[in-house]
Amino acid sequence: MRLLMQFSACLGLGLVVAVMILIGLMFVGWFDVIDGLLMTGKPLASLSLMVLPEGFWSSLTGVQDAANNSSLRSFLALCAALGQVGLILALGFMRLWYRA
């Protein structure tokens, strides 16, 4: 239980840092880096749209035919990319702070 709480705290901090990095990239104007970040989230977003049923997406978003909605795909890709960056940062924080 202790390990789960430590990892959850590190993941939360990693997600906050990932969002701050995204805001910094937008502020500096490095949109090519943001596009590359979005490219890493596209496979997971496509997979989630294919695997999860259409009823789930329509009840969650209110959008009919969510698998073909480009705005939803883009938002899911951004969330997946930020989640991946947050997870990598969380693993680094775990290694840094909770070495055995």
N, C-alpha and C positions, 0 to 999 in steps of 0.2 A: 504494500500500500504506500509505503514511504517513497519507493522508486517511482510509482505512478504520479504521486503528487509533485515530486521533483521534476519529472519530465513534463508534466502539465504546466508548471511554472516556467520552465525553460521554453516550452513551445509558445506560451503566451507572450513572453518577452521576444522570442524570435519573430513572431508575427507582427508585433509592434515595430520592431526594427525593420522588417521587410517593407512595411507600409511607409515608414520614414525614408527608406532608401528610394522607394517609388516616387514619393513626393520630391525628394532631392533630385532625382533624375528628371522629373518634369520641370522643376525650377531651373535647372542648368540647361535644359533643352536637348538632352541626349535621347531623342525619341527612337533612334536606331537601336539603342540598348534595350529600350522598353519593348520594341517590336521583337527583338530576340528573346526577351523574357516571355512574351506572349506566345512565341513559337514553342516554348517548352511546355506550356500548359494546354496547347491544342489537342495533343493525343489523349490526355486524360479527360478533357471536356467531351471530346467525340465519343470516347468509350462510355462515359457516364450517360450520355444522351442515347446511346444505342442499347445499353444493358438495362437501365432502369425503365420501367413501363411508361407509356405515354400518359396514362392517368395520373401518375405521380407528378410529372412535370406540369401538366395542365392545372392540377390542384395547387401546386406550389407557386407557380408563376401567374396563372390565369391566362396563359398564352396557348392557343390551340396550335397544334402541329409544331411543338417546341423544338423538335429535332431539326427542323428546317429553318428556324428563326436565327438570323445572323447576329442579332443583338444579344440574344441569350447565349449563343455559342461564344461570342467575344467576352461576355461577362464571366462565363464559366471558365474560359481559358485564363483570364486574369486572376480569378480566385484560385485556380489550380496552380498557376505559376507562383503567386504569392505564398500559397501553402507549401510549395516545394522549397522556396527560399527560406521560409520560416522553419521548416523541418530541418534543413541543413544547419541553420543557425542554432536551433535548439540542440542538435547533436553536439555542436561545438561548445555550447554553453555547458552541457552536461559533462563533457570531457574536461572542460576547464575548471568547473567548480566542484564536481562530485567524483573526483578520482578516488579509487579505492587504495 
